[in-house]
Amino acid sequence: MAEDTEVPGPAPTENTKSPSYMGRILNLLEQSVVAEGAPLTLTELAAAADAPLSTVSRLTAQLVAWGFLNETTTHRFVPGRRLAAMAAAVSEHLYSNDRLQQATRLLTGITGESTTAGRIVGNSMFIIARTESEQPLRAVNRIGEFIPPDNSALGKAIMSRLPRARQLALLRGADVADPEATLEKIQPELEEARRRGYAVDEETYSVGLRCRAAAVIGPDGLAVAGLSISGPAARFTLDLAEGAVPALRQEASAIGDMR
C-alpha cells in the first residue's frame, strides 16, 4: 500500500499567520475532502475554495509539507496521514478505534494471521488498526497507510456496500486513471461480495497473499469501515480462509451495531 511522504517542516501555530490565512487553510482542507468531484486538482481546488490559484498553490504545498494533504501522481490532492488520523479521532464516538483494534487482536488470535481495520476518510480509505501475525512470514502494513479500493479485499468489501457515486469517488481518490472502466471491471466481484457478505482476494493485491474481508455497516446501511484477515496462501489455505469468515463477519457486524 502506498504511504504518504512526510516532508519535514513546522506545523502551523496561532502565531504563524493572520486569522484570514488560517481561514483559507481550513477552507482549503474542507474543500479537498468534501467538494463535489474530490479529489481535486490545484485549479479545481482554487475554484471550489474561491481563492486565487497562486494562493492555493502556496497553501497546498504547505499542507503537503505538514502531512495534512498528499498529492497524487495525477496532481490531485487527497487527505494526508495527519488529516486521516484527525478524521478517525473525530469519528471515534461512533466506531471506536479501540474497538476496531480489539477486533484485530481477537481475529489474529483466532486465525494466527494478520488482521487489518480500515476506515473511509473523505474519498480515501486508510488503515486505522492492525495486529500483525507472529509468524515469521507475513505482509507488514502500518496504521495510516492507504487502502486501494479496486485491488484489495478490504477495499472491495467496503466498496460493495456503497452506492455507485461513492464508489466512483473512492476510485478517483485512489488516483485510478479511468474510474468508470475500473468500476465496470470489478463490479462482478463487488456484487458477489455483497451477496456473500465478504470479499475475497486470491493473490491479486500481492503475489502469494490470500485475504478475506468484511464491511462494517453504518446506521444508514452503507459501509463506513471494514476488517480483513490475510496471510501467505501456502499457510492460510482456502479451508482456513473460509473457516475464518464467520468470526470475521461477526466482528464486523458487532462493530456496526455500536450506535
C-alpha positions in Angstrom: 0.0 0.0 0.0 1.2 3.5 -0.8 2.4 5.6 2.1 2.2 9.4 2.5 5.6 11.0 2.2 6.2 13.1 5.2 8.2 16.3 4.5 9.9 17.8 7.5 8.5 21.2 8.4 7.0 23.1 11.2 3.3 22.6 11.9 1.1 25.8 11.9 0.6 27.6 15.2 -1.7 30.5 16.1 1.3 32.9 15.6 2.1 31.6 12.1 -0.2 33.9 10.1 -3.3 36.1 10.4 -6.8 34.6 11.1 -7.5 35.3 7.4 -4.6 33.0 6.5 -5.9 30.2 8.8 -9.4 30.6 7.5 -8.1 30.0 4.0 -6.1 26.9 5.2 -9.2 25.4 6.9 -11.4 26.1 3.9 -8.9 24.5 1.6 -8.7 21.4 3.8 -12.5 21.2 3.8 -12.8 21.5 0.1 -10.1 18.9 -0.6 -12.3 16.4 1.2 -15.9 17.3 0.7 -16.1 19.2 -2.5 -18.1 17.6 -5.3 -15.7 15.6 -7.5 -13.0 15.3 -5.0 -10.1 14.7 -5.1 -9.4 17.9 -7.0 -6.6 19.4 -9.0 -5.0 22.7 -8.0 -7.2 24.6 -10.4 -10.3 22.8 -9.2 -9.4 23.5 -5.6 -8.9 27.2 -6.3 -12.4 27.3 -7.9 -14.0 25.3 -5.0 -12.3 27.5 -2.4 -12.9 30.7 -4.3 -9.3 31.7 -3.9 -6.5 32.8 -6.3 -4.6 30.0 -7.9 -1.3 31.3 -6.7 -2.6 31.4 -3.1 -4.0 27.9 -3.3 -0.7 26.6 -4.8 1.3 28.0 -1.9 -1.1 26.8 0.8 -1.5 23.3 -0.6 2.3 23.0 -0.8 2.4 23.9 2.9 -0.4 21.4 3.8 1.5 18.6 1.9 4.7 19.5 3.8 2.8 19.4 7.1 1.3 16.0 6.2 -2.3 17.1 6.1 -2.6 16.6 2.3 -1.0 14.3 -0.2 -0.5 15.0 -3.9 -1.2 12.0 -6.2 0.7 11.2 -9.4 -2.1 12.9 -11.4 -1.7 16.1 -9.2 -4.9 15.7 -7.3 -5.0 16.4 -3.5 -6.2 13.7 -1.1 -6.0 13.5 2.8 -2.6 13.0 4.2 -1.7 10.9 7.2 -2.3 13.6 9.7 -5.7 14.6 8.3 -6.7 10.9 8.2 -5.7 10.5 11.9 -7.7 13.5 12.8 -10.8 12.3 11.0 -10.5 8.9 12.6 -10.3 10.5 16.0 -13.4 12.7 15.3 -15.5 9.6 14.4 -14.2 7.7 17.5 -17.5 8.2 19.3 -19.4 6.2 16.7 -16.9 3.5 15.8 -14.2 3.2 18.5 -10.7 2.8 17.3 -10.1 0.8 20.5 -12.9 -1.5 19.5 -11.5 -1.9 16.0 -8.1 -2.7 17.4 -9.7 -5.1 19.8 -11.3 -6.8 16.8 -8.0 -7.2 15.0 -6.4 -8.7 18.1 -9.3 -11.1 18.5 -9.2 -12.3 14.9 -5.5 -12.6 14.8 -5.7 -14.7 18.0 -8.3 -17.0 16.3 -6.5 -17.4 13.0 -2.8 -16.7 13.7 -2.8 -14.4 10.7 -2.5 -10.6 10.3 -5.8 -8.6 10.7 -6.4 -5.0 9.5 -9.2 -2.5 10.1 -9.7 0.3 7.6 -11.9 3.3 7.5 -13.2 5.7 4.9 -11.8 9.3 5.3 -13.2 11.7 2.8 -12.8 10.0 -0.6 -10.0 7.6 0.5 -9.6 4.6 2.8 -6.8 4.2 5.4 -5.6 1.6 7.8 -6.6 2.7 11.3 -5.9 -0.5 13.3 -3.6 -3.5 12.7 -2.5 -6.7 14.5 0.4 -8.5 12.9 0.8 -12.2 12.8 3.5 -13.7 15.0 4.5 -16.0 12.1 7.9 -15.1 10.6 6.4 -14.9 7.0 3.8 -12.1 6.8 2.8 -9.0 5.0 3.6 -6.0 7.2 1.4 -2.8 6.9 1.3 0.3 9.0 -1.5 2.4 10.5 -2.2 5.4 8.3 -1.4 3.5 5.0 -3.7 4.0 2.1 -6.1 1.1 1.1 -6.6 0.6 -2.6 -10.4 0.3 -3.3 -10.0 -1.8 -6.5 -7.5 -4.5 -5.9 -7.6 -5.3 -2.2 -10.2 -7.5 -0.4 -10.7 -4.8 2.3 -11.3 -2.1 -0.3 -13.7 -4.3 -2.3 -15.6 -5.3 0.9 -16.2 -1.6 1.7 -17.0 -0.7 -1.9 -19.5 -3.5 -2.2 -21.8 -1.7 0.3 -21.7 1.8 -1.2 -23.7 3.5 -4.0 -22.2 3.9 -7.4 -21.4 7.7 -6.9 -19.5 6.9 -3.7 -17.6 4.0 -5.4 -16.5 6.3 -8.2 -15.4 9.0 -5.7 -13.2 6.4 -3.9 -11.7 5.3 -7.2 -10.9 8.9 -8.0 -9.5 9.3 -4.6 -7.2 6.4 -5.3 -5.9 8.2 -8.4 -7.4 5.5 -10.7 -6.9 6.6 -14.3 -10.4 5.6 -15.5 -12.8 5.2 -12.6 -15.8 4.3 -14.8 -13.9 1.5 -16.6 -12.4 0.2 -13.4 -15.7 0.1 -11.6 -17.2 -1.8 -14.6 -14.4 -4.3 -14.4 -14.6 -5.1 -10.7 -18.4 -4.8 -10.5 -19.0 -8.6 -10.6 -16.6 -9.0 -7.6 -18.4 -6.3 -5.7 -21.8 -7.9 -6.4 -20.5 -11.2 -5.3 -19.0 -9.7 -2.1 -22.3 -8.1 -1.3 -24.2 -11.3 -1.9 -21.8 -13.4 0.3 -21.2 -10.7 2.9 -17.5 -10.7 2.5 -14.8 -10.1 -0.2 -12.1 -12.4 -1.4 -8.5 -11.7 -2.6 -6.5 -14.5 -4.1 -3.1 -13.1 -4.8 -4.4 -10.1 -6.7 -3.1 -7.4 -4.3 0.1 -9.2 -3.7 1.5 -12.4 -5.1 1.3 -15.2 -2.6 -1.2 -13.4 -0.3 -4.7 -14.6 0.5 -7.3 -12.4 2.1 -10.9 -12.3 3.4 -12.6 -9.0 4.3 -16.0 -7.8 5.6 -17.5 -4.3 5.7 -18.6 -2.5 8.9 -22.1 -1.1 8.1 -23.2 2.3 9.5 -26.7 3.3 10.6 -27.6 4.3 7.0 -26.9 0.8 5.7 -23.7 1.9 4.0 -20.1 0.8 4.7 -18.0 3.1 6.9 -15.1 0.7 7.6 -14.0 -2.9 7.3 -12.0 -5.7 8.7 -9.7 -8.1 6.8 -7.6 -11.2 7.6 -4.6 -12.0 5.4 -1.8 -14.5 5.2 0.5 -16.3 2.8 -1.6 -18.6 0.6 0.7 -21.6 1.4 -0.1 -21.3 5.1 -3.5 -19.5 5.0 -5.1 -22.2 2.9 -8.5 -22.0 1.3 -10.1 -24.1 4.0 -8.5 -21.9 6.8 -9.5 -18.7 5.0 -13.1 -19.8 4.6 -13.1 -21.1 8.1 -12.2 -17.6 9.4 -15.1 -15.9 7.7 -17.8 -16.4 10.4 -15.6 -14.8 13.1 -14.7 -12.0 10.6 -18.3 -11.2 9.8 -19.4 -11.5 13.4 -16.8 -8.9 14.5 -17.7 -6.5 11.6 -21.4 -6.8 12.5 -20.8 -6.2 16.2 -18.9 -3.0 15.5 -21.6 -1.8 13.1 -24.2 -2.3 15.9 -22.3 0.1 18.2 -24.6 3.1 17.7 
